[in-house]
Amino acid sequence: MDRRKFIQTGSLALLGSAVAPSFAAPFGVSGKQSALKAAMDHFGVTENDLQKVMSAALEKGGDYVDLFFEHTFSNYVGLQDSEVNRCSSNIDYGMGVRVISGDQTGYAYIENITLNEMLKAARTAARIASGTKKTDLVALTEKPIKTNYYPFTTSWEYVLLKDKMPYLQRLNERIFALDNRVQKVSASLTDDTSHILFCNSEGVQYYDYRPMVALSAMCIMEENGRIENSYASRSYRKGFEFLTDEVIDIIAREAVESTAILFKAVKPKGGEMPVVMGAGGSGILLHEAIGHAFEADFNRKNISIFSDQLNKKICNEHINVVDDGTIMFNRGAVNIDDEGTYGQKTYIVKNGILTSYLHDRISANYYGVPSTGNGRRESFKCVPIPRMRSTYMEAGNRTEADIIASVKKGIFVDKFTNGQVQIGAGDFTFFVKSGYLIEEGKLTQPIKDINIIGNGPKALADITMVANNPTIDNGTWTCGKDGQSCPVTCGMPSALVSKLTVGGES
């Protein structure tokens, strides 16, 4: 599609979904033509065009090439001061060409999809390769979506701004009604819809329709001149059917309750002590301090502390850590990754043994194993790299109450805001928004505004008890790596880390 024509056609979406674009339907839903054929028509390309572009990309002697087409609509609606008073929309449209030659990668992208521009991008990416090697192209064959992990009822591309506004207003009203100390509410609704078309020199071709929605609320409360704030959010790969009175009530209650408890909270004394990680959001420890170290590119480059630990015991035999792209409607779910590998469930740690890294095509070839479906990219402007999807720990054999009862003096933490991690060594600092003191095996005083400091691999090795309450935190988690952001989730059961450094009062 010519870029000028595309912008004219897509300008309707730029009105914050005030009206629906004429091309809103997911390709192929009418049943009149295949989704793949409809997607190719939408991007204005033919199979012959794709073969020409891939041939140009390999003409310098490359080993492999793939083409990644993307058309993404993003909409945002915001509420502040009890009014829906902000909205914006954005469109990403273009394609990228990746050429691999040995251990080198060439990449170029364009935002004007014409055969001429695609050929220029292909020859730019091809410049990393130099030689007489001849890589033969394979006839393109559709790789069907085996399981759709994010089916929808109503596409966001059909939903008008006026249909979204009442849900934010209802969320605002519900939060104010729950507690008379509420002074201010800020809420937002974002939705994204991506049409992805992919093909490569091995003959793989697929189309994937990817929805995403996130609803968030921040609550500010005042009590006797003291102000506290907290937040709640939910995000899924769902359509408009996500917005229900139930999800509004869940977010409202969580925002109010997590703010109200802070009025009773204190900053405890610091030092080294046992820490019970609460179920759900504590999965940030798995993701940041441990999960990145399992990504295969860090291990291939000997950056990760786990580079020489494959098939070795690294923690308690009752611990299983999973990275999963197959959870229905999950923010980290992938029907098929950005390299043409099906989404799958990967055991990173099984019975305490490191059994697998998280692989994309390049690392899988390096290690001589199949890709685990972790080749992901932020957009068509980026190369795919190993990225987590939904990273969590499976259930243990203890109750949360048993774990808390085993601690004489320590802390229980359940809500985090941010932190810093050194990928290689795994050293981390996380800011804890809320939790409790544990005294003589009981939760006592609420706590807030502390840091927990430690080393990820050591913290994993120091987990001595795992509860039977596994929980995925379905908030608006977004992972940053190499300048790219990808949607993810994380989770874990409650677990006891025998010792971590707590940064509190002297």
TAZIVEN-V563111 format. One record per helix or strand of 3 or more residues. SS is the DSSP state (alpha for helix, beta for strand). FROM is the first residue (numbers start at 1). TO is the last residue. Records with the same first field share a line. If there is no record, write none. Layout:
# TAZIVEN-V563111
SS=FROM-TO + FROM-TO
This chain:
# TAZIVEN-V563111
alpha=3-15 + 35-43 + 47-57 + 115-128 + 156-158 + 161-178 + 240-242 + 245-264 + 283-294 + 296-300 + 361-367 + 400-405 + 456-461
beta=64-80 + 83-101 + 104-110 + 182-200 + 204-223 + 226-236 + 271-277 + 321-324 + 345-350 + 390-393 + 409-421 + 427-439 + 442-447 + 450-455 + 463-467 + 478-481 + 484-487 + 489-491 + 495-503
